Amino acid sequence: MNPRPWYWASLALYAVLLAFLSAWVLSLELTINSKLAVLSVHLVPLLIFLPWLVMGRRKAFQGLCFVLNLYFIQGVTKAFEPGHMWLGTAEAAITTAVFIAAMLYARADMQRARRELGL
């Protein structure tokens, strides 16, 4: 399996998740300082992986999947709050899509590396 399509899909979905979280936080009725604080709490854990994701490091994609579990839990929890069902469902769906694409990239890259080593 070629890892490149999964690489680009996971990066694109990663960008969608960052944009979704940014739009959601900026739409909250908070002061600008509060928005920046909430935005940094939501985005910094994801942005930590950005340099290694761009380089295509398999371990970064695997580590991202662990962090994505927190966002999935937040989305599912938010989906059960009255009036926030679509926000939570969208966050859980986007997070699931990023998780699947990142794991498929990591798997395909590992298989490619094994083939190159002759294992």
PAZAPA-4460 file (N, C-alpha, C; in steps of 0.05 Angstrom, whole numbers, plus 32768, in hexadecimal, padded with zeros to 4 digits):
% residues 119
    n_x    n_y    n_z   ca_x   ca_y   ca_z    c_x    c_y    c_z   seq   type   mol
   8011   7FE9   8000   8000   8000   8000   8012   8019   8000     1      M     A
   800C   802C   7FEF   801B   8044   7FED   8014   8057   8004     2      N     A
   8027   8060   8014   8021   8072   802B   801B   808F   8023     3      P     A
   8022   8098   800B   801F   80B4   8004   8002   80BD   8004     4      R     A
   7FEE   80AF   7FF9   7FD3   80B9   7FFB   7FC9   80BD   8018     5      P     A
   7FD1   80AA   8029   7FC9   80AC   8045   7FD7   80C3   8053     6      W     A
   7FF0   80C9   804A   7FFE   80E0   8055   7FEF   80FA   804F     7      Y     A
   7FE8   80FD   8036   7FDA   8116   802E   7FBE   8117   803A     8      W     A
   7FB1   8101   803C   7F96   8101   8048   7F97   8108   8065     9      A     A
   7FAB   80FD   8073   7FAC   8103   8090   7FB4   8120   8095    10      S     A
   7FC6   812B   8084   7FCD   8147   8087   7FB5   8159   8081    11      L     A
   7FA6   8153   806C   7F8F   8163   8066   7F7A   8161   807C    12      A     A
   7F74   814A   8086   7F61   8147   809C   7F6B   8154   80B5    13      L     A
   7F85   8153   80BA   7F91   8161   80D1   7F8C   817F   80CF    14      Y     A
   7F8F   818A   80B7   7F8A   81A6   80B3   7F6C   81AD   80B7    15      A     A
   7F5A   819A   80AE   7F3E   819E   80B2   7F37   819E   80D0    16      V     A
   7F44   818C   80DF   7F3F   818C   80FC   7F49   81A5   8109    17      L     A
   7F60   81AF   8102   7F6A   81C8   810D   7F57   81E0   8106    18      L     A
   7F4E   81E1   80ED   7F3B   81F6   80E5   7F21   81F4   80F4    19      A     A
   7F17   81DB   80F7   7EFD   81D7   8105   7F00   81E0   8122    20      F     A
   7F15   81D8   8130   7F18   81E0   814C   7F1C   81FE   814E    21      L     A
   7F2B   820A   813C   7F2F   8227   813D   7F14   8236   8139    22      S     A
   7F05   822D   8125   7EEB   823A   8120   7ED8   8237   8137    23      A     A
   7ED8   821F   8143   7EC7   821A   815A   7ECE   822C   8172    24      W     A
   7EE7   822E   8178   7EF0   823E   818F   7EEB   825C   818A    25      V     A
   7EF1   8264   8171   7EEE   8281   816B   7ED0   8289   816A    26      L     A
   7EBE   8276   8167   7EA2   827C   8166   7E96   827F   8182    27      S     A
   7EA5   8276   8197   7E9B   8278   81B2   7E9A   8295   81BB    28      L     A
   7E87   829B   81CC   7E84   82B7   81D5   7E95   82BB   81EE    29      E     A
   7EAF   82C0   81E9   7EC2   82C5   81FE   7ED2   82DE   81F7    30      L     A
   7EE1   82E8   820B   7EF2   82FE   8205   7F09   82F4   81F4    31      T     A
   7F18   8306   81E8   7F2D   82FE   81D6   7F43   82EF   81E4    32      I     A
   7F49   82F7   81FD   7F5D   82E8   820D   7F54   82CC   8213    33      N     A
   7F3B   82C9   821A   7F30   82AF   8220   7F30   829D   8207    34      S     A
   7F29   82A9   81F0   7F29   829A   81D7   7F45   8290   81D1    35      K     A
   7F59   82A1   81D4   7F75   8299   81CF   7F7E   8283   81E2    36      L     A
   7F76   8284   81FB   7F7D   8270   820E   7F71   8255   8207    37      A     A
   7F57   8256   8201   7F49   823D   81FA   7F53   8232   81DF    38      V     A
   7F59   8244   81CD   7F64   823B   81B3   7F7F   822E   81B6    39      L     A
   7F90   8239   81C7   7FAA   822D   81CB   7FA8   8212   81D9    40      S     A
   7F96   820F   81EC   7F92   81F5   81F9   7F89   81E0   81E5    41      V     A
   7F79   81E8   81D2   7F6F   81D5   81BE   7F83   81CF   81A8    42      H     A
   7F93   81E3   81A0   7FA4   81DF   8188   7FC0   81D7   818E    43      L     A
   7FCB   81E0   81A5   7FE8   81DA   81AA   7FEE   81BC   81AA    44      V     A
   7FDD   81AB   81B7   7FE3   818E   81B6   7FE4   8183   819A    45      P     A
   7FD4   818E   8188   7FD5   8185   816C   7FEC   8191   815D    46      L     A
   7FF2   81AA   8162   8008   81B7   8153   8024   81AE   815B    47      L     A
   8026   81A1   8172   8040   8196   817A   804A   8182   8165    48      I     A
   8038   8173   8159   8040   815F   8145   8045   8169   8129    49      F     A
   803E   8182   8124   803E   818D   8108   8059   8189   80FA    50      L     A
   8070   8191   8106   8089   818E   80F6   808F   8172   80EE    51      P     A
   808A   815F   80FF   8090   8143   80F9   807B   8137   80E6    52      W     A
   8062   8141   80E8   804E   8137   80D5   8055   8140   80B9    53      L     A
   805E   8158   80B6   8066   8162   809B   807E   8153   8090    54      V     A
   8090   814A   80A2   80A7   813A   8099   809F   811D   8093    55      M     A
   8087   8115   809B   807E   80FA   8095   8088   80E5   80A9    56      G     A
   808E   80EE   80C1   8098   80DB   80D5   8082   80C9   80DF    57      R     A
   8085   80AF   80DD   8071   809C   80E5   806A   809E   8102    58      R     A
   807E   80A1   8113   8079   80A3   8130   8068   80BB   8137    59      K     A
   806B   80D1   8128   805A   80E9   812D   803D   80E3   8127    60      A     A
   8038   80D4   8112   801D   80CD   810B   8011   80BA   8120    61      F     A
   8021   80A8   812A   8018   8096   813F   8013   80A5   8159    62      Q     A
   8024   80B8   8160   8020   80C8   8178   8008   80DA   8175    63      G     A
   8003   80E5   815D   7FEC   80F5   8159   7FD2   80E6   815E    64      L     A
   7FD2   80CC   8157   7FBB   80BC   815C   7FB4   80BA   8179    65      C     A
   7FC8   80B9   818A   7FC2   80B8   81A7   7FB6   80D2   81B0    66      F     A
   7FC0   80E8   81A6   7FB5   8103   81AE   7F99   8106   81A3    67      V     A
   7F94   80FC   818B   7F7A   80FE   817F   7F64   80F1   8190    68      L     A
   7F6B   80DD   819F   7F57   80D1   81B1   7F4B   80E4   81C4    69      N     A
   7F5A   80F8   81CE   7F50   810C   81E0   7F3B   811E   81D1    70      L     A
   7F40   8124   81B8   7F2D   8134   81A9   7F14   8125   81A2    71      Y     A
   7F17   810B   819E   7F00   80FA   8199   7EEE   80F8   81B2    72      F     A
   7EFB   80F5   81C9   7EEC   80F5   81E2   7EDD   810F   81E6    73      I     A
   7EEB   8125   81E1   7EDE   813F   81E3   7EC6   8142   81D0    74      Q     A
   7EC9   8138   81B8   7EB3   813A   81A5   7E9B   8129   81AD    75      G     A
   7EA0   8111   81B6   7E8A   8100   81BF   7E7C   810C   81D7    76      V     A
   7E8C   8117   81EA   7E80   8124   8201   7E70   813C   81F9    77      T     A
   7E7B   814C   81E7   7E6D   8164   81DD   7E53   815D   81CF    78      K     A
   7E53   8146   81C1   7E3B   813D   81B2   7E23   8138   81C4    79      A     A
   7E28   8131   81DD   7E12   812B   81EF   7E09   8144   81FF    80      F     A
   7E15   815B   81FA   7E0C   8173   8207   7DF5   817F   81F6    81      E     A
   7DE0   8189   8204   7DCA   8194   81F5   7DD3   81AC   81E4    82      P     A
   7DCC   81AD   81CB   7DD2   81C3   81BA   7DED   81C1   81AC    83      G     A
   7DFD   81AE   81B3   7E18   81AC   81A7   7E1C   8191   8199    84      H     A
   7E07   8184   8192   7E09   816A   8186   7E19   816A   816C    85      M     A
   7E13   817E   815B   7E21   817E   8141   7E3F   8185   8144    86      W     A
   7E46   8196   8157   7E62   819C   815C   7E72   8183   8165    87      L     A
   7E66   8176   8178   7E73   815E   8182   7E75   8148   816E    88      G     A
   7E60   8144   815F   7E60   812F   814A   7E74   8135   8135    89      T     A
   7E76   814F   812D   7E89   8157   8118   7EA5   8153   8122    90      A     A
   7EAB   815B   813B   7EC6   8157   8146   7ECD   813A   8148    91      E     A
   7EBB   8129   8151   7EC0   810D   8153   7EC5   8101   8137    92      A     A
   7EB5   8109   8123   7EB8   80FE   8108   7ED3   8107   80FB    93      A     A
   7EDA   8120   80FE   7EF3   812A   80F3   7F0B   811D   8100    94      I     A
   7F09   811A   811B   7F1E   810D   812A   7F21   80F0   8121    95      T     A
   7F0B   80E3   811E   7F0C   80C7   8115   7F19   80C5   80F9    96      T     A
   7F12   80D7   80E7   7F1E   80D7   80CC   7F3C   80DB   80CD    97      A     A
   7F45   80EF   80DD   7F62   80F4   80E0   7F6F   80DB   80EB    98      V     A
   7F63   80CF   8100   7F6F   80B7   810C   7F72   80A1   80F8    99      F     A
   7F5E   809B   80E9   7F5F   8085   80D5   7F74   808B   80C0   100      I     A
   7F75   80A3   80B5   7F88   80AA   80A1   7FA5   80A9   80AC   101      A     A
   7FA9   80B3   80C4   7FC4   80B2   80D0   7FCD   8096   80D5   102      A     A
   7FBB   8085   80DF   7FC3   8069   80E5   7FC8   805A   80CB   103      M     A
   7FB8   805F   80B6   7FBD   8052   809D   7FD8   805B   8091   104      L     A
   7FDE   8074   8094   7FF8   807E   808B   800F   8070   809A   105      Y     A
   800D   806F   80B4   8021   8062   80C4   8025   8045   80BD   106      A     A
   800F   8037   80B8   8010   801B   80B1   801D   8017   8095   107      R     A
   8014   8027   8082   801F   8025   8067   803D   802C   8067   108      A     A
   8044   8040   8076   8061   8048   8077   8071   8032   8084   109      D     A
   8067   8025   8098   8075   800F   80A5   8078   7FF8   8092   110      M     A
   8063   7FF2   8083   8065   7FDC   806F   807A   7FE3   8059   111      Q     A
   807A   7FFC   8051   808D   8005   803D   80AA   8002   8047   112      R     A
   80AE   800A   8060   80C9   8008   806C   80D1   7FEA   806F   113      A     A
   80BF   7FD9   8076   80C5   7FBC   8077   80CC   7FB1   805C   114      R     A
   80BE   7FB9   8048   80C3   7FB0   802D   80DF   7FB8   8024   115      R     A
   80E6   7FD1   802B   8101   7FDC   8023   8117   7FCC   8031   116      E     A
   8112   7FC3   804A   8126   7FB4   8059   8125   7F96   8051   117      L     A
   8111   7F8E   8042   810F   7F72   8039   8104   7F60   804E   118      G     A
   80F4   7F6B   8061   80E8   7F5A   8076   80CC   7F51   806E   119      L     A
***
